[in-house]
Amino acid sequence: MSQFDERNLSMIMDLYEMTMANGYHGLVTGNTNVTFDVFFRHNPDNGGFSIFAGLEQVLEFLENLHFDPDDIEYLRSLGIFPDDFLQRLASFRFSGDIDAFPEGTIMYPNEPVLTVNAPLVDAQLVETAILNQINHQSLIATKAQRIVHAARGRSVADFGARRAHNADAAVYGARAAYIGGIVSTATLLAGKMFGIPVTGTMAHSWVMYHKDEFSAFKHFAEAYPDGAVLLVDTYNVLHSGIPNAIRTAREVLEPMGKRLKGVRIDSGDLAYLSKRARAMLDEAGLKDCKISVSNSLDEYTINSLIDQGGCIDSFGVGERLITARSEPVFGAVYKLVSVDEAGRAEPRIKISETVEKITNPGRKCVYRVYNQSGHAISDLITLQGESVDMSQPYRYVNPMKPWRSRCYQDVTVRALQHPVMRRGKRVGKSPSLREIRDYVHRQLTQEIWEEEQRFDNPHLHKLVMSPAYYEAKMDLLYKMGEDFSPKI
C-alpha cells in the first residue's frame, strides 16, 4: 500500500485485541456487556493537570469501524482465526455506548475520562484506537497549554510538522495544539481539515538563493506587501538582517503605503538580539513592526526569554511542542471495571503490588466540586445512580487519607461524564474546534486555581470518593485478598 491509498483505519489495533475477541466469540458469554474506563495515572511534566483531547476522532473511528474484504483476507492469512469469527467481522459494527468528559475538559489522574459500555467483543476491539487518539492529542494539548501559559499573552504558533513523528502526528498534533491555545499552525493540511488559521513567512533558503539579503527582502515584500515578515538571521541579525529589513520598509513598502509587519529571529541569543532589534526598529520609526522568534523553544526557554526582558511579540514553537519532547508518552490506560452477570453490573478490580496501579472498580459517576467563588476544589467519584445532595453537609473520603472525616459545605457540583454515543451512534452534535479551545480557556481563567497551573510543585487537585463508593471498593479489595490468600 502507498501512503496515498485510501486507508481503512479499523485495523489499528494490537493483535491481542483480535485474539481475545476471537476467544470471547467462542464463549457463550461473548455478547455479555462489559464496561471499560479510560484514565491516566500521572500528569505530563509533573504538571498540575492535563487536557482531554482526541474525543472527536474516537467517535469518528467508532462510527466508521468495519472490516473490508482485504482486511478479512489478511486476517485469514495469519492462520489463527476460524471462519465463523471472520464471518462475524465481515459484518461487524460497533454497537456500544460511550460516556465521556466534553473534549477540552481539564482532567486529573485516576478519574474515568471516557467509559465504554458494550458487548465484550466490541469493547475489546476498540481499545488500541481509543488509547491511540486520546494519548497523543491529550499529550500535545497539555504541552501546548504549558507553552501558551509561559508566553504570558504573547501569541504562539505551531511550527512542528517537519519534526513530528509522521504526517498524522503533524496534522492531529496541530489540532491538539490549537485546543491547548496556540493561535495558528504552519501545517496547511491541518488548516484545511480543521479550519485552524495558518501562518508562515520564509526560510533561510529564500535569502540564500538571492544574490544579497536586501534583494531577497525586496522581492518578498513586493510579493506580500500586506503581510511581510522577514527572516533576519541568515547572515547577521544586527549588522545585516535588521538594517536590510528597515531599508525594505522604507524603500519598498512605504512608497506603496504599506508597513513592515514583522521580523523573525531563528538563532542566536534571542533575548539580547530581540532587545537590540527592537531599539533599532523603534529608532527607524517602525514601532509597529512585530518581533517573532523561533528555534527549539519550549515553556522553560520562553519563560526565561521573557524574564530576561526579551522584546518578543510572538513565538514559533516546533519540535518541543509537536513531539512534547520532555514527556514522550501520556500513559492513559483502558481497564475493565464491570461485567454484566444475571442482570447486574458486577464490579471488577485490578490489584497490584504497586498501589497506584490498583484500579477504581465498577460503574461510577464523576463530579467536579466548586466553591462559592466558582473555583474547582476537587473531583468526586460516586457509585452510579448514587444521590449527591450538596444542599446539606456532604461527607466524602480522601482515599489517600481515609481516616480523616471531611465534609463539603456551600459547594456546587457538575457531572463530568455525559453520553456521547448510544448503540454505536453519536448523541447530539460535536462542538467546533474553536468551541473546544474556548472551553479550555474558560476553565483555566475561571475555574482552575493558578496554583495548579504553575510549573514547579503545582497544587495537587484532590480526587475523593463518596463513602458508599469507597466502602464498595474496599469490600472488593478485601474479598479479592481473601480469595488469593495462601491457605494454611
C-alpha positions as MATLAB code, in Angstrom:
seq = 'MSQFDERNLSMIMDLYEMTMANGYHGLVTGNTNVTFDVFFRHNPDNGGFSIFAGLEQVLEFLENLHFDPDDIEYLRSLGIFPDDFLQRLASFRFSGDIDAFPEGTIMYPNEPVLTVNAPLVDAQLVETAILNQINHQSLIATKAQRIVHAARGRSVADFGARRAHNADAAVYGARAAYIGGIVSTATLLAGKMFGIPVTGTMAHSWVMYHKDEFSAFKHFAEAYPDGAVLLVDTYNVLHSGIPNAIRTAREVLEPMGKRLKGVRIDSGDLAYLSKRARAMLDEAGLKDCKISVSNSLDEYTINSLIDQGGCIDSFGVGERLITARSEPVFGAVYKLVSVDEAGRAEPRIKISETVEKITNPGRKCVYRVYNQSGHAISDLITLQGESVDMSQPYRYVNPMKPWRSRCYQDVTVRALQHPVMRRGKRVGKSPSLREIRDYVHRQLTQEIWEEEQRFDNPHLHKLVMSPAYYEAKMDLLYKMGEDFSPKI';
ca = [
       0.000    0.000    0.000;
       1.051    3.569   -0.698;
       0.503    6.316    1.839;
      -1.779    7.932   -0.760;
      -4.051    4.898   -0.905;
      -7.361    5.234    0.895;
      -6.947    3.731    4.345;
      -9.411    1.817    6.489;
      -8.139    2.539    9.999;
     -10.170   -0.240   11.614;
      -7.096   -2.472   11.770;
      -5.270   -0.043   14.083;
      -5.272   -2.489   16.952;
      -2.859   -4.760   18.734;
      -3.007   -8.403   17.679;
      -4.101   -9.412   21.163;
      -7.294   -7.375   20.795;
      -8.239   -9.645   17.910;
      -7.091  -12.880   19.558;
      -9.045  -12.063   22.739;
     -12.102  -11.076   20.712;
     -11.941  -14.412   18.924;
     -11.617  -16.200   22.259;
     -14.671  -14.364   23.607;
     -16.549  -15.131   20.394;
     -16.134  -18.821   21.130;
     -17.661  -18.477   24.581;
     -21.367  -18.388   25.397;
     -20.653  -15.094   27.168;
     -19.155  -13.486   24.052;
     -22.004  -10.962   23.820;
     -22.019  -10.112   27.526;
     -21.988   -6.387   28.179;
     -18.896   -5.075   29.927;
     -17.597   -1.679   30.997;
     -14.099   -0.288   30.435;
     -12.749    3.010   31.789;
     -10.064    5.177   30.206;
      -7.935    7.022   32.755;
      -4.327    8.060   33.321;
      -2.042    7.983   36.346;
       0.300   10.995   36.052;
       0.157   14.487   34.563;
       2.864   15.101   31.939;
       5.940   17.066   33.040;
       4.836   16.774   36.695;
       2.176   19.375   35.944;
      -0.954   20.117   37.909;
      -3.494   18.988   35.297;
      -3.997   17.672   31.774;
      -6.343   18.477   28.888;
      -8.705   15.848   27.451;
      -8.343   15.800   23.665;
      -8.998   13.411   20.785;
     -12.642   12.571   21.538;
     -13.879   13.674   18.111;
     -11.512   11.247   16.379;
     -12.535    8.452   18.766;
     -16.182    8.942   17.814;
     -15.325    9.095   14.105;
     -13.430    5.825   14.442;
     -16.213    4.026   16.284;
     -18.903    5.182   13.852;
     -16.897    4.001   10.857;
     -15.340    0.855   12.299;
     -15.678   -2.003    9.797;
     -13.535   -4.623    8.129;
     -13.081   -4.628    4.353;
     -12.708   -7.852    2.358;
      -8.938   -7.354    2.143;
      -8.823   -6.967    5.937;
     -10.624  -10.288    6.314;
      -8.275  -11.961    3.843;
      -5.236  -10.636    5.700;
      -6.588  -11.993    8.984;
      -7.332  -15.321    7.322;
      -3.754  -15.469    6.047;
      -2.469  -15.418    9.631;
      -3.929  -18.877   10.085;
      -5.147  -18.334   13.651;
      -8.781  -17.256   13.251;
     -11.690  -19.608   12.422;
     -14.097  -18.867    9.588;
     -17.101  -18.203   11.822;
     -15.218  -15.430   13.627;
     -14.066  -13.913   10.326;
     -17.665  -14.019    9.083;
     -18.695  -12.083   12.182;
     -16.033   -9.469   11.462;
     -17.213   -9.091    7.872;
     -20.493   -7.590    9.097;
     -19.151   -6.044   12.306;
     -20.219   -2.613   13.508;
     -19.560   -1.127   16.932;
     -22.818   -1.271   18.907;
     -21.799    0.056   22.297;
     -22.341    3.171   24.429;
     -19.754    5.846   25.212;
     -19.852    8.331   28.071;
     -17.073   10.893   28.231;
     -15.896   14.236   29.526;
     -16.528   17.020   26.997;
     -13.461   17.384   24.810;
     -11.209   20.076   26.236;
     -12.087   19.305   29.866;
      -9.301   19.863   32.388;
      -8.695   16.391   33.800;
      -6.740   14.756   36.589;
      -5.191   11.336   37.267;
      -7.225    8.235   38.133;
     -10.656    9.503   37.087;
     -12.534    7.896   34.167;
     -12.466   10.420   31.322;
     -14.170    8.024   28.904;
     -16.238    4.914   29.602;
     -17.163    2.182   27.141;
     -20.189    0.005   27.841;
     -20.543   -2.544   25.067;
     -20.682   -6.233   24.177;
     -17.427   -7.882   25.187;
     -16.115   -8.366   21.645;
     -16.922   -4.779   20.676;
     -15.277   -3.343   23.771;
     -12.124   -5.361   23.271;
     -11.597   -4.493   19.610;
     -11.620   -0.710   20.162;
      -9.040   -0.440   22.959;
      -5.962    0.405   20.897;
      -7.607    3.013   18.687;
      -9.208    4.822   21.629;
      -5.942    4.998   23.538;
      -4.002    5.972   20.408;
      -6.107    9.092   19.850;
      -6.513   10.163   23.462;
      -2.896    9.568   24.461;
      -1.492   11.533   21.542;
      -3.819   14.510   21.441;
      -4.092   14.892   25.218;
      -0.300   14.928   25.471;
       0.117   17.607   22.786;
      -2.804   19.733   24.003;
      -1.383   19.695   27.531;
       2.120   20.592   26.311;
       0.739   23.359   24.102;
      -1.104   24.894   27.035;
       2.061   24.915   29.124;
       3.864   26.751   26.328;
       0.991   29.211   25.861;
       0.901   29.812   29.619;
       4.637   30.567   29.600;
       4.143   33.092   26.780;
       2.017   35.284   29.103;
      -0.382   36.583   26.488;
       2.028   36.611   23.547;
       0.872   34.517   20.607;
       2.267   31.051   19.922;
       2.272   29.332   16.506;
       2.845   25.646   15.712;
       5.924   25.197   13.505;
       6.319   21.477   14.185;
       5.295   19.420   11.141;
       8.820   18.674    9.921;
       9.801   17.339   13.351;
       6.608   15.396   14.054;
       6.784   11.619   14.251;
       4.844   11.271   10.988;
       2.219   13.015    8.855;
      -0.738   12.081   11.062;
       1.139   13.220   14.155;
       1.756   16.590   12.483;
      -1.883   17.103   11.481;
      -3.602   15.831   14.624;
      -0.854   17.338   16.749;
      -1.717   20.731   15.252;
      -5.376   20.114   16.143;
      -4.463   19.269   19.719;
      -2.101   22.243   19.968;
      -4.931   24.545   18.882;
      -7.116   23.096   21.637;
      -4.247   23.867   24.022;
      -4.190   27.514   22.979;
      -1.835   28.071   20.046;
      -3.239   30.645   17.626;
      -2.063   29.237   14.285;
      -0.197   26.441   12.532;
       2.258   26.285    9.672;
       0.757   22.943    8.554;
      -1.546   23.548    5.610;
      -3.354   20.204    5.832;
      -4.300   20.941    9.451;
      -5.595   24.321    8.335;
      -7.649   22.711    5.581;
      -9.043   19.882    7.707;
      -9.803   21.774   10.911;
     -10.034   25.451    9.997;
      -7.004   26.386   12.106;
      -5.502   29.733   10.998;
      -2.292   29.146    9.050;
       0.879   31.165    9.265;
       4.280   31.244    7.591;
       6.985   33.544    6.274;
      10.168   32.429    4.534;
      13.063   30.046    5.094;
      16.775   30.781    5.008;
      16.899   29.226    1.546;
      14.871   32.169    0.185;
      17.511   34.596    1.395;
      20.428   32.392    0.334;
      19.007   31.963   -3.183;
      19.144   35.689   -3.868;
      22.405   37.476   -4.654;
      22.091   39.529   -1.453;
      19.847   39.864    1.565;
      18.206   43.123    0.525;
      17.159   41.657   -2.824;
      15.571   38.710   -1.007;
      13.649   41.024    1.305;
      12.663   43.351   -1.535;
      11.213   40.564   -3.672;
       9.345   39.060   -0.736;
       7.868   42.405    0.281;
       6.774   43.044   -3.311;
       5.064   39.629   -3.383;
       3.400   40.024    0.039;
       3.136   43.755    0.787;
       0.283   43.319    3.278;
       1.949   40.682    5.427;
       5.708   40.817    5.000;
       7.588   39.163    7.876;
      11.315   38.983    7.130;
      13.707   36.326    8.448;
      16.700   38.376    9.608;
      19.262   35.871   10.954;
      20.588   34.230    7.772;
      23.833   36.206    7.969;
      23.945   38.660   10.875;
      20.870   39.896   12.706;
      22.111   43.280   13.888;
      24.627   44.204   11.172;
      22.722   42.902    8.169;
      19.244   41.500    8.813;
      17.630   44.348   10.744;
      19.283   47.123    8.644;
      18.053   45.446    5.446;
      14.587   44.975    6.923;
      14.482   48.703    7.757;
      15.650   49.546    4.248;
      12.933   47.310    2.798;
      10.314   49.064    4.901;
      11.467   52.496    3.737;
      12.305   51.855    0.090;
       9.789   49.150   -0.864;
       6.774   49.131    1.440;
       6.316   52.748    2.490;
       6.187   54.045   -1.116;
       3.334   51.530   -1.565;
       1.585   52.886    1.512;
       2.340   49.650    3.418;
       4.056   48.851    6.707;
       6.540   46.122    7.548;
       4.538   43.596    9.542;
       7.379   41.864   11.356;
      10.799   40.253   11.561;
      11.682   36.750   12.739;
      14.856   35.672   14.531;
      15.597   31.937   14.387;
      19.003   31.610   16.071;
      21.434   33.164   18.499;
      20.824   34.849   21.838;
      17.155   35.578   21.319;
      16.740   37.775   24.407;
      19.711   40.007   23.559;
      19.024   40.119   19.817;
      15.334   40.920   20.263;
      16.131   43.838   22.600;
      18.692   45.309   20.211;
      16.419   44.714   17.216;
      13.539   46.443   18.997;
      15.665   49.514   19.671;
      16.800   49.665   16.049;
      13.281   49.267   14.666;
      11.864   51.870   17.051;
      14.586   54.355   16.152;
      13.699   53.847   12.480;
      10.050   54.647   13.178;
       8.907   51.019   12.984;
       7.412   50.717   16.440;
       4.509   48.729   14.981;
       6.838   46.101   13.478;
       6.477   42.878   15.498;
       9.338   40.603   16.533;
       8.830   36.852   16.345;
      11.345   34.248   17.493;
      11.766   30.510   16.957;
      14.480   27.851   17.474;
      13.828   24.840   19.734;
      11.597   26.719   22.144;
       9.560   25.265   24.996;
       7.831   26.594   28.109;
      11.083   26.913   30.026;
      13.060   28.786   27.349;
      10.066   31.067   26.726;
       9.801   31.803   30.443;
      13.492   32.612   30.521;
      13.347   34.891   27.472;
      10.517   36.920   28.963;
      12.185   37.100   32.373;
      15.305   38.464   30.650;
      13.254   41.276   29.147;
      13.212   39.920   25.620;
      11.272   42.226   23.291;
       9.255   39.441   21.704;
       5.703   39.626   20.388;
       5.195   36.007   19.297;
       6.796   32.586   19.370;
       7.034   29.882   16.726;
       7.378   26.532   18.502;
       8.234   23.343   16.673;
       9.799   20.106   17.827;
       9.271   20.534   21.554;
       5.571   21.189   21.011;
       4.648   18.682   18.308;
       6.581   15.854   19.979;
       6.031   17.025   23.596;
       9.759   16.377   23.783;
      10.178   16.418   27.560;
       7.371   13.858   28.099;
       7.315   11.124   25.428;
       4.035    9.416   26.422;
       0.771   10.368   28.071;
       0.024    7.000   29.620;
      -3.757    6.651   29.512;
      -4.925    3.067   30.050;
      -8.089    1.071   29.306;
      -9.228   -1.153   32.153;
     -12.179   -3.475   32.670;
     -14.293   -2.249   35.591;
     -17.599   -4.132   35.300;
     -19.194   -7.244   33.788;
     -22.950   -7.808   33.431;
     -23.947  -11.008   35.212;
     -27.527  -12.164   35.788;
     -28.866   -8.681   35.148;
     -26.380   -6.988   37.484;
     -23.258   -4.977   36.741;
     -20.642   -6.830   38.782;
     -17.519   -4.747   39.521;
     -14.033   -5.866   38.557;
     -10.766   -4.611   40.048;
      -7.107   -4.951   39.134;
      -4.899   -5.486   42.175;
      -1.190   -4.754   42.116;
       1.745   -4.684   44.497;
       2.137   -1.122   43.168;
      -0.668    0.681   44.983;
      -1.189    3.315   42.292;
      -1.989    0.553   39.799;
      -4.985   -0.694   41.791;
      -7.971    0.380   39.708;
     -11.215    2.053   40.718;
     -13.824   -0.656   40.067;
     -17.415   -0.634   38.924;
     -19.694    1.753   37.087;
     -19.376    5.193   38.540;
     -20.098    8.897   38.198;
     -17.565   11.731   38.359;
     -18.382   15.236   39.572;
     -16.359   18.431   39.729;
     -16.871   20.253   43.012;
     -16.870   24.074   43.078;
     -16.680   26.543   45.950;
     -18.816   29.663   46.167;
     -16.374   31.665   44.027;
     -16.646   29.104   41.209;
     -13.211   27.542   41.657;
     -12.864   23.766   41.303;
     -11.756   22.382   44.657;
     -11.780   18.648   43.912;
     -13.333   15.870   41.847;
     -15.704   13.323   43.377;
     -16.316    9.678   42.400;
     -19.620    8.064   43.382;
     -21.477    4.872   42.651;
     -23.572    5.054   39.511;
     -27.049    6.224   40.470;
     -25.989    7.404   43.920;
     -27.704   10.586   45.111;
     -25.388   13.590   45.521;
     -27.133   16.224   47.646;
     -24.963   19.271   48.323;
     -27.759   21.283   49.980;
     -26.510   19.942   53.311;
     -23.090   18.854   54.593;
     -21.846   16.008   52.392;
     -19.257   13.627   53.796;
     -16.521   12.378   51.487;
     -13.456   10.155   51.765;
      -9.985   11.076   50.571;
      -8.568    7.645   49.628;
      -5.055    8.885   50.417;
      -6.152    9.759   53.986;
      -9.294    7.692   54.650;
      -9.070    8.115   58.425;
      -9.958   11.797   58.214;
     -13.608   12.844   58.378;
     -14.309   15.633   55.898;
     -17.488   17.276   54.589;
     -18.387   19.596   51.736;
     -20.429   22.650   52.642;
     -21.643   25.525   50.475;
     -20.468   23.890   47.271;
     -21.943   23.004   43.891;
     -21.173   20.043   41.647;
     -21.135   19.400   37.914;
     -21.281   15.934   36.360;
     -18.264   15.482   34.089;
     -19.226   12.428   32.029;
     -22.040   12.733   29.503;
     -23.483   10.389   26.863;
     -21.720   10.897   23.526;
     -22.656    7.624   21.801;
     -25.515    5.171   22.140;
     -25.671    1.847   20.263;
     -22.826    2.964   18.038;
     -24.407    6.289   17.036;
     -23.487    9.754   18.232;
     -25.678   11.585   20.701;
     -26.025   15.224   19.718;
     -23.694   17.444   17.735;
     -19.987   17.717   18.476;
     -18.661   21.176   19.373;
     -16.482   23.029   16.891;
     -12.728   23.092   17.398;
     -12.926   26.772   18.331;
     -15.614   25.998   20.917;
     -13.374   23.295   22.432;
     -10.455   25.736   22.548;
     -12.600   28.427   24.177;
     -13.835   25.890   26.732;
     -10.233   25.153   27.758;
      -9.511   28.870   28.120;
     -12.671   29.464   30.147;
     -11.823   26.703   32.620;
      -8.259   27.899   33.102;
      -9.231   31.518   33.635;
     -12.373   30.999   35.705;
     -12.307   27.589   37.416;
      -8.806   26.179   37.817;
      -6.617   27.619   40.565;
      -3.475   29.479   39.472;
      -1.588   27.312   41.949;
      -2.442   24.241   39.843;
      -1.118   25.962   36.718;
       2.406   26.697   37.912;
       5.198   24.533   36.508;
       7.125   23.866   39.721;
       5.461   21.912   42.520;
       1.876   22.649   41.445;
      -1.001   22.338   43.888;
      -2.454   18.805   43.930;
      -6.086   18.613   42.842;
      -7.854   16.091   45.062;
      -9.827   13.126   43.752;
     -12.159   11.977   46.528;
     -14.890    9.363   46.881;
     -18.331    9.111   48.354;
     -18.368    6.902   51.474;
     -20.534    4.357   49.640;
     -18.120    4.118   46.718;
     -15.064    3.918   48.968;
     -16.623    1.135   51.037;
     -17.621   -0.780   47.897;
     -14.037   -0.590   46.635;
     -12.607   -1.688   49.985;
     -15.072   -4.574   50.231;
     -14.000   -5.787   46.791;
     -10.319   -5.444   47.712;
     -10.835   -7.452   50.896;
     -12.785  -10.121   49.027;
     -10.106  -10.461   46.368;
      -7.431  -10.520   49.034;
      -9.228  -13.383   50.773;
      -9.675  -15.282   47.514;
      -5.952  -15.208   46.814;
      -4.591  -15.558   50.349;
      -2.484  -18.667   50.967;
      -4.419  -21.358   52.784;
      -2.724  -22.671   55.923;
];
